[in-house]
Amino acid sequence: MKLVETVTGLHNALDACGQGKKVGLVPTMGALHAGHASLVRRCVADNDVTVVSVFVNPTQFNDKNDLKNYPRTLDADCKLLEEVGADIVFAPSVEEIYPQADTRIFDFAPLDTVMEGVHRPGHFNGVAQVVSRLFDIVKPDRAYFGEKDFQQLAIIRRLVSDYGYHIEIVPCPIVREADGLAMSSRNTLLTAEGRQHAPAIHRIMQDSVAFASAHTVDETRRFVEDGLAADGYLRAEYYEIVDGRTLQPIADWQETDYAVGCVAVFCGDIRLIDNIKYKG
Ligand code: PAF
């Protein structure tokens, strides 16, 4: 496995792999866990060359403290990546990714005008900036993204179709801890008390799937909101039940064959997201 920090270094490492190879990209912000490992394993199985980028992208953080506190663990990340068979780790500086300030404005309406788009203004613009830069630099055949960031995945598919990238986007299922908590780099920031309460998020959403079979969308949404409020420690920012393709809230189960519940919850000071499929 080769660790490179510059665009030139990356291109040299790719050239050294030879012509005509299928290249898979797993974009990450580091602080890797078993969820990332599953993306990389899938990428290694599908492609000749696996590139994993490790870059904490400043342009997607709407909160300076969140950027400052984001965990950075490159040595441990490289160990994990070596074990799961990555070929190239691309860990560039901010200057390498953005030699000039990136002033591009993307418009993915209505996908980016709901949920995270409302509560983290500018977040998806920053994600689109960095992902398009990585696509342009690495030129992968396939790119791998986790379904935990459900809205991000929809927006990246749209980026690919709007800008004509010849890249197959491969979605990968959420990986959970034994108690149901969705794996996230942010979980390491939870306090002991937060870690005890966090599994309630998935438990309540899972209970709501059974509840939904005999209740309306509105009742199901309230079931989750009330369940989270009853925990007493968790503070939901939103819970939306949306069409999984348009990401617009639905009012009736019959409106779509693909219904997904998406949540953002403050667990103490740490903001976690998760989602669950009702239909589709
Ligand atoms: O999902 C993430 O970790 C990030 O948003 C991504 C896709 C690596 C872009 O910085």
Residues whose N, C-alpha, C, O or C-beta is under 5 A from the ligand:
A	BS01	PAF	P27 T28 M29 F55 N57 V127 V130 D149
